[in-house]
Every structure is written in structure tokens, then in C-alpha cells.
Amino acid sequence: MQTFEVLAEPRRRTILDLLRDGERSVGELVDELSLSQPAVSKHLRVLREAGLVTSRVAGQHRIYALDRGPLAELDGWLERFRPLTGLPIAGPASRLDALDTEMHRGRRARRAAENGDTDDHAAG
């Protein structure tokens, strides 16, 4: 499975976030994620097979740790697509920001109309 496919699953990204600060047992991850032990183990298996986590046995527990190597490779690849310094960011993200701004303006205008406020500043 490709790294992108593995990281596309939100719970796997959450597991990586939890492992970012250090090792954790399966039980600790189960408690943090509010998922069943089999579900967490399945996600950990996929992450381990993709090389994103390592595991070791400590007594009766399996301990997992983040392997940053594949993430560094991914970051290196993504670096090619980052905008050059000083250039404005264009594309879908900037259009979504503009849409978000307009939605907030519309909400403010509706609230102002509901409250009987006719001040132009309330609408924009």
C-alpha cells in the first residue's frame, strides 16, 4: 500500500500524531482513540507494513513508535510543490478562503437583518 493511501485514513494520521511525542502501547492508543483494540491493531498493522511505525514487545505489551524516515521522504517530495517565497498562494485553498469570508459576511448580514440593524457595517 502506498504511503498516501495509508495516510488518507484519518485515524491513522491521528495515531501518527499520538506517536509523534514518543512510544505508546496498543492499550494507550485504544484509550486515546476510543476505538476497539482490534480496530487500533488493524490500523497499526497497516502503518507498520507501510514502514511508518515500528513495534517491539515489552512483556505482554506491544509498544509502537513513529518511524520518521518515510515521512521525511514524503516531505522531500512535497517540497517540490510548495510555492516559492514571496509569491502569493493561489489555487483551491485561496478560493476556499474567499468563500469562507463571504459565508461569514452573509451570516453577519442575516443576523443584522434579524435584529433590525440597518447599519452598513453590520453587513460587511
PyMOL commands that place a pseudoatom at each C-alpha (Angstrom):
pseudoatom trace, name=CA, resn=MET, resi=1, chain=A, elem=C, hetatm=0, pos=[0.000, 0.000, 0.000]
pseudoatom trace, name=CA, resn=GLN, resi=2, chain=A, elem=C, hetatm=0, pos=[1.374, 3.424, -0.927]
pseudoatom trace, name=CA, resn=THR, resi=3, chain=A, elem=C, hetatm=0, pos=[2.151, 5.953, 1.804]
pseudoatom trace, name=CA, resn=PHE, resi=4, chain=A, elem=C, hetatm=0, pos=[-0.536, 8.330, 0.509]
pseudoatom trace, name=CA, resn=GLU, resi=5, chain=A, elem=C, hetatm=0, pos=[-3.185, 5.600, 0.709]
pseudoatom trace, name=CA, resn=VAL, resi=6, chain=A, elem=C, hetatm=0, pos=[-2.147, 4.755, 4.263]
pseudoatom trace, name=CA, resn=LEU, resi=7, chain=A, elem=C, hetatm=0, pos=[-2.199, 8.408, 5.347]
pseudoatom trace, name=CA, resn=ALA, resi=8, chain=A, elem=C, hetatm=0, pos=[-5.565, 9.035, 3.681]
pseudoatom trace, name=CA, resn=GLU, resi=9, chain=A, elem=C, hetatm=0, pos=[-7.297, 7.362, 6.632]
pseudoatom trace, name=CA, resn=PRO, resi=10, chain=A, elem=C, hetatm=0, pos=[-7.891, 9.979, 9.385]
pseudoatom trace, name=CA, resn=ARG, resi=11, chain=A, elem=C, hetatm=0, pos=[-7.486, 7.560, 12.316]
pseudoatom trace, name=CA, resn=ARG, resi=12, chain=A, elem=C, hetatm=0, pos=[-4.078, 6.503, 11.036]
pseudoatom trace, name=CA, resn=ARG, resi=13, chain=A, elem=C, hetatm=0, pos=[-2.997, 10.135, 10.905]
pseudoatom trace, name=CA, resn=THR, resi=14, chain=A, elem=C, hetatm=0, pos=[-4.246, 10.534, 14.475]
pseudoatom trace, name=CA, resn=ILE, resi=15, chain=A, elem=C, hetatm=0, pos=[-2.196, 7.509, 15.543]
pseudoatom trace, name=CA, resn=LEU, resi=16, chain=A, elem=C, hetatm=0, pos=[0.892, 9.074, 13.971]
pseudoatom trace, name=CA, resn=ASP, resi=17, chain=A, elem=C, hetatm=0, pos=[0.142, 12.320, 15.825]
pseudoatom trace, name=CA, resn=LEU, resi=18, chain=A, elem=C, hetatm=0, pos=[-0.072, 10.402, 19.103]
pseudoatom trace, name=CA, resn=LEU, resi=19, chain=A, elem=C, hetatm=0, pos=[3.215, 8.606, 18.400]
pseudoatom trace, name=CA, resn=ARG, resi=20, chain=A, elem=C, hetatm=0, pos=[4.961, 11.849, 17.479]
pseudoatom trace, name=CA, resn=ASP, resi=21, chain=A, elem=C, hetatm=0, pos=[5.784, 12.529, 21.136]
pseudoatom trace, name=CA, resn=GLY, resi=22, chain=A, elem=C, hetatm=0, pos=[7.006, 9.030, 21.934]
pseudoatom trace, name=CA, resn=GLU, resi=23, chain=A, elem=C, hetatm=0, pos=[6.236, 5.352, 22.164]
pseudoatom trace, name=CA, resn=ARG, resi=24, chain=A, elem=C, hetatm=0, pos=[2.817, 4.073, 23.177]
pseudoatom trace, name=CA, resn=SER, resi=25, chain=A, elem=C, hetatm=0, pos=[1.290, 0.704, 23.855]
pseudoatom trace, name=CA, resn=VAL, resi=26, chain=A, elem=C, hetatm=0, pos=[-1.763, -0.539, 21.997]
pseudoatom trace, name=CA, resn=GLY, resi=27, chain=A, elem=C, hetatm=0, pos=[-3.793, -0.077, 25.191]
pseudoatom trace, name=CA, resn=GLU, resi=28, chain=A, elem=C, hetatm=0, pos=[-2.771, 3.575, 25.465]
pseudoatom trace, name=CA, resn=LEU, resi=29, chain=A, elem=C, hetatm=0, pos=[-3.753, 4.168, 21.849]
pseudoatom trace, name=CA, resn=VAL, resi=30, chain=A, elem=C, hetatm=0, pos=[-7.098, 2.425, 22.391]
pseudoatom trace, name=CA, resn=ASP, resi=31, chain=A, elem=C, hetatm=0, pos=[-7.805, 4.755, 25.333]
pseudoatom trace, name=CA, resn=GLU, resi=32, chain=A, elem=C, hetatm=0, pos=[-6.832, 7.863, 23.357]
pseudoatom trace, name=CA, resn=LEU, resi=33, chain=A, elem=C, hetatm=0, pos=[-8.764, 6.961, 20.211]
pseudoatom trace, name=CA, resn=SER, resi=34, chain=A, elem=C, hetatm=0, pos=[-11.919, 5.498, 21.749]
pseudoatom trace, name=CA, resn=LEU, resi=35, chain=A, elem=C, hetatm=0, pos=[-11.724, 2.642, 19.238]
pseudoatom trace, name=CA, resn=SER, resi=36, chain=A, elem=C, hetatm=0, pos=[-11.789, -1.081, 19.858]
pseudoatom trace, name=CA, resn=GLN, resi=37, chain=A, elem=C, hetatm=0, pos=[-8.486, -2.885, 20.353]
pseudoatom trace, name=CA, resn=PRO, resi=38, chain=A, elem=C, hetatm=0, pos=[-8.928, -4.890, 17.114]
pseudoatom trace, name=CA, resn=ALA, resi=39, chain=A, elem=C, hetatm=0, pos=[-9.570, -1.683, 15.133]
pseudoatom trace, name=CA, resn=VAL, resi=40, chain=A, elem=C, hetatm=0, pos=[-6.473, 0.028, 16.555]
pseudoatom trace, name=CA, resn=SER, resi=41, chain=A, elem=C, hetatm=0, pos=[-4.380, -3.099, 15.934]
pseudoatom trace, name=CA, resn=LYS, resi=42, chain=A, elem=C, hetatm=0, pos=[-5.553, -3.213, 12.313]
pseudoatom trace, name=CA, resn=HIS, resi=43, chain=A, elem=C, hetatm=0, pos=[-4.532, 0.422, 11.749]
pseudoatom trace, name=CA, resn=LEU, resi=44, chain=A, elem=C, hetatm=0, pos=[-1.182, -0.212, 13.441]
pseudoatom trace, name=CA, resn=ARG, resi=45, chain=A, elem=C, hetatm=0, pos=[-0.564, -3.242, 11.215]
pseudoatom trace, name=CA, resn=VAL, resi=46, chain=A, elem=C, hetatm=0, pos=[-1.174, -1.134, 8.103]
pseudoatom trace, name=CA, resn=LEU, resi=47, chain=A, elem=C, hetatm=0, pos=[1.117, 1.618, 9.431]
pseudoatom trace, name=CA, resn=ARG, resi=48, chain=A, elem=C, hetatm=0, pos=[3.809, -0.943, 10.286]
pseudoatom trace, name=CA, resn=GLU, resi=49, chain=A, elem=C, hetatm=0, pos=[3.602, -2.575, 6.842]
pseudoatom trace, name=CA, resn=ALA, resi=50, chain=A, elem=C, hetatm=0, pos=[3.977, 0.891, 5.261]
pseudoatom trace, name=CA, resn=GLY, resi=51, chain=A, elem=C, hetatm=0, pos=[7.095, 1.479, 7.361]
pseudoatom trace, name=CA, resn=LEU, resi=52, chain=A, elem=C, hetatm=0, pos=[5.568, 4.415, 9.232]
pseudoatom trace, name=CA, resn=VAL, resi=53, chain=A, elem=C, hetatm=0, pos=[5.739, 2.792, 12.675]
pseudoatom trace, name=CA, resn=THR, resi=54, chain=A, elem=C, hetatm=0, pos=[7.933, 0.228, 14.373]
pseudoatom trace, name=CA, resn=SER, resi=55, chain=A, elem=C, hetatm=0, pos=[6.960, -2.143, 17.155]
pseudoatom trace, name=CA, resn=ARG, resi=56, chain=A, elem=C, hetatm=0, pos=[8.662, -4.036, 19.920]
pseudoatom trace, name=CA, resn=VAL, resi=57, chain=A, elem=C, hetatm=0, pos=[7.476, -6.444, 22.584]
pseudoatom trace, name=CA, resn=ALA, resi=58, chain=A, elem=C, hetatm=0, pos=[7.775, -5.438, 26.241]
pseudoatom trace, name=CA, resn=GLY, resi=59, chain=A, elem=C, hetatm=0, pos=[6.441, -8.193, 28.473]
pseudoatom trace, name=CA, resn=GLN, resi=60, chain=A, elem=C, hetatm=0, pos=[2.859, -8.815, 27.440]
pseudoatom trace, name=CA, resn=HIS, resi=61, chain=A, elem=C, hetatm=0, pos=[2.562, -5.494, 25.602]
pseudoatom trace, name=CA, resn=ARG, resi=62, chain=A, elem=C, hetatm=0, pos=[3.443, -4.407, 22.108]
pseudoatom trace, name=CA, resn=ILE, resi=63, chain=A, elem=C, hetatm=0, pos=[4.939, -0.913, 22.027]
pseudoatom trace, name=CA, resn=TYR, resi=64, chain=A, elem=C, hetatm=0, pos=[4.743, 1.256, 18.900]
pseudoatom trace, name=CA, resn=ALA, resi=65, chain=A, elem=C, hetatm=0, pos=[6.944, 4.154, 17.811]
pseudoatom trace, name=CA, resn=LEU, resi=66, chain=A, elem=C, hetatm=0, pos=[6.879, 6.540, 14.883]
pseudoatom trace, name=CA, resn=ASP, resi=67, chain=A, elem=C, hetatm=0, pos=[9.428, 5.938, 12.115]
pseudoatom trace, name=CA, resn=ARG, resi=68, chain=A, elem=C, hetatm=0, pos=[10.091, 9.373, 10.648]
pseudoatom trace, name=CA, resn=GLY, resi=69, chain=A, elem=C, hetatm=0, pos=[12.068, 8.083, 7.633]
pseudoatom trace, name=CA, resn=PRO, resi=70, chain=A, elem=C, hetatm=0, pos=[9.148, 7.594, 5.228]
pseudoatom trace, name=CA, resn=LEU, resi=71, chain=A, elem=C, hetatm=0, pos=[7.654, 10.915, 6.351]
pseudoatom trace, name=CA, resn=ALA, resi=72, chain=A, elem=C, hetatm=0, pos=[10.931, 12.688, 5.564]
pseudoatom trace, name=CA, resn=GLU, resi=73, chain=A, elem=C, hetatm=0, pos=[10.888, 11.145, 2.087]
pseudoatom trace, name=CA, resn=LEU, resi=74, chain=A, elem=C, hetatm=0, pos=[7.286, 12.271, 1.611]
pseudoatom trace, name=CA, resn=ASP, resi=75, chain=A, elem=C, hetatm=0, pos=[8.150, 15.775, 2.827]
pseudoatom trace, name=CA, resn=GLY, resi=76, chain=A, elem=C, hetatm=0, pos=[11.033, 15.918, 0.361]
pseudoatom trace, name=CA, resn=TRP, resi=77, chain=A, elem=C, hetatm=0, pos=[8.712, 15.002, -2.480]
pseudoatom trace, name=CA, resn=LEU, resi=78, chain=A, elem=C, hetatm=0, pos=[6.072, 17.538, -1.376]
pseudoatom trace, name=CA, resn=GLU, resi=79, chain=A, elem=C, hetatm=0, pos=[8.707, 20.274, -1.165]
pseudoatom trace, name=CA, resn=ARG, resi=80, chain=A, elem=C, hetatm=0, pos=[8.704, 20.444, -4.965]
pseudoatom trace, name=CA, resn=PHE, resi=81, chain=A, elem=C, hetatm=0, pos=[5.083, 21.619, -4.900]
pseudoatom trace, name=CA, resn=ARG, resi=82, chain=A, elem=C, hetatm=0, pos=[5.379, 24.319, -2.256]
pseudoatom trace, name=CA, resn=PRO, resi=83, chain=A, elem=C, hetatm=0, pos=[5.167, 27.900, -3.526]
pseudoatom trace, name=CA, resn=LEU, resi=84, chain=A, elem=C, hetatm=0, pos=[8.311, 29.971, -3.833]
pseudoatom trace, name=CA, resn=THR, resi=85, chain=A, elem=C, hetatm=0, pos=[8.922, 32.513, -1.072]
pseudoatom trace, name=CA, resn=GLY, resi=86, chain=A, elem=C, hetatm=0, pos=[7.226, 35.831, -1.722]
pseudoatom trace, name=CA, resn=LEU, resi=87, chain=A, elem=C, hetatm=0, pos=[4.707, 34.534, -4.241]
pseudoatom trace, name=CA, resn=PRO, resi=88, chain=A, elem=C, hetatm=0, pos=[1.018, 34.611, -3.348]
pseudoatom trace, name=CA, resn=ILE, resi=89, chain=A, elem=C, hetatm=0, pos=[-0.625, 31.255, -2.784]
pseudoatom trace, name=CA, resn=ALA, resi=90, chain=A, elem=C, hetatm=0, pos=[-3.196, 30.608, -5.495]
pseudoatom trace, name=CA, resn=GLY, resi=91, chain=A, elem=C, hetatm=0, pos=[-5.484, 27.752, -6.264]
pseudoatom trace, name=CA, resn=PRO, resi=92, chain=A, elem=C, hetatm=0, pos=[-8.232, 25.906, -4.431]
pseudoatom trace, name=CA, resn=ALA, resi=93, chain=A, elem=C, hetatm=0, pos=[-7.073, 26.871, -0.940]
pseudoatom trace, name=CA, resn=SER, resi=94, chain=A, elem=C, hetatm=0, pos=[-7.231, 30.598, -1.629]
pseudoatom trace, name=CA, resn=ARG, resi=95, chain=A, elem=C, hetatm=0, pos=[-10.631, 30.226, -3.301]
pseudoatom trace, name=CA, resn=LEU, resi=96, chain=A, elem=C, hetatm=0, pos=[-11.920, 28.337, -0.260]
pseudoatom trace, name=CA, resn=ASP, resi=97, chain=A, elem=C, hetatm=0, pos=[-10.648, 31.126, 2.000]
pseudoatom trace, name=CA, resn=ALA, resi=98, chain=A, elem=C, hetatm=0, pos=[-12.565, 33.646, -0.110]
pseudoatom trace, name=CA, resn=LEU, resi=99, chain=A, elem=C, hetatm=0, pos=[-15.705, 31.502, 0.063]
pseudoatom trace, name=CA, resn=ASP, resi=100, chain=A, elem=C, hetatm=0, pos=[-15.358, 31.247, 3.844]
pseudoatom trace, name=CA, resn=THR, resi=101, chain=A, elem=C, hetatm=0, pos=[-15.095, 35.057, 4.098]
pseudoatom trace, name=CA, resn=GLU, resi=102, chain=A, elem=C, hetatm=0, pos=[-18.232, 35.526, 2.014]
pseudoatom trace, name=CA, resn=MET, resi=103, chain=A, elem=C, hetatm=0, pos=[-20.145, 32.980, 4.088]
pseudoatom trace, name=CA, resn=HIS, resi=104, chain=A, elem=C, hetatm=0, pos=[-19.240, 34.858, 7.282]
pseudoatom trace, name=CA, resn=ARG, resi=105, chain=A, elem=C, hetatm=0, pos=[-20.347, 38.155, 5.718]
pseudoatom trace, name=CA, resn=GLY, resi=106, chain=A, elem=C, hetatm=0, pos=[-23.650, 36.590, 4.765]
pseudoatom trace, name=CA, resn=ARG, resi=107, chain=A, elem=C, hetatm=0, pos=[-24.201, 35.271, 8.298]
pseudoatom trace, name=CA, resn=ARG, resi=108, chain=A, elem=C, hetatm=0, pos=[-23.436, 38.692, 9.796]
pseudoatom trace, name=CA, resn=ALA, resi=109, chain=A, elem=C, hetatm=0, pos=[-25.844, 40.334, 7.344]
pseudoatom trace, name=CA, resn=ARG, resi=110, chain=A, elem=C, hetatm=0, pos=[-28.620, 37.854, 8.232]
pseudoatom trace, name=CA, resn=ARG, resi=111, chain=A, elem=C, hetatm=0, pos=[-28.081, 38.375, 11.965]
pseudoatom trace, name=CA, resn=ALA, resi=112, chain=A, elem=C, hetatm=0, pos=[-28.150, 42.137, 11.463]
pseudoatom trace, name=CA, resn=ALA, resi=113, chain=A, elem=C, hetatm=0, pos=[-31.387, 41.895, 9.466]
pseudoatom trace, name=CA, resn=GLU, resi=114, chain=A, elem=C, hetatm=0, pos=[-32.960, 39.678, 12.129]
pseudoatom trace, name=CA, resn=ASN, resi=115, chain=A, elem=C, hetatm=0, pos=[-32.002, 42.205, 14.822]
pseudoatom trace, name=CA, resn=GLY, resi=116, chain=A, elem=C, hetatm=0, pos=[-33.316, 45.127, 12.767]
pseudoatom trace, name=CA, resn=ASP, resi=117, chain=A, elem=C, hetatm=0, pos=[-29.865, 46.672, 12.425]
pseudoatom trace, name=CA, resn=THR, resi=118, chain=A, elem=C, hetatm=0, pos=[-29.635, 48.753, 9.263]
pseudoatom trace, name=CA, resn=ASP, resi=119, chain=A, elem=C, hetatm=0, pos=[-26.046, 49.887, 9.796]
pseudoatom trace, name=CA, resn=ASP, resi=120, chain=A, elem=C, hetatm=0, pos=[-23.974, 49.036, 6.715]
pseudoatom trace, name=CA, resn=HIS, resi=121, chain=A, elem=C, hetatm=0, pos=[-21.051, 47.965, 8.902]
pseudoatom trace, name=CA, resn=ALA, resi=122, chain=A, elem=C, hetatm=0, pos=[-23.069, 45.051, 10.307]
pseudoatom trace, name=CA, resn=ALA, resi=123, chain=A, elem=C, hetatm=0, pos=[-23.397, 43.555, 6.832]
pseudoatom trace, name=CA, resn=GLY, resi=124, chain=A, elem=C, hetatm=0, pos=[-19.739, 43.855, 5.856]
for i in range(1, 124): cmd.bond("trace and resi %d" % i, "trace and resi %d" % (i + 1))
show_as sticks, trace
zoom trace
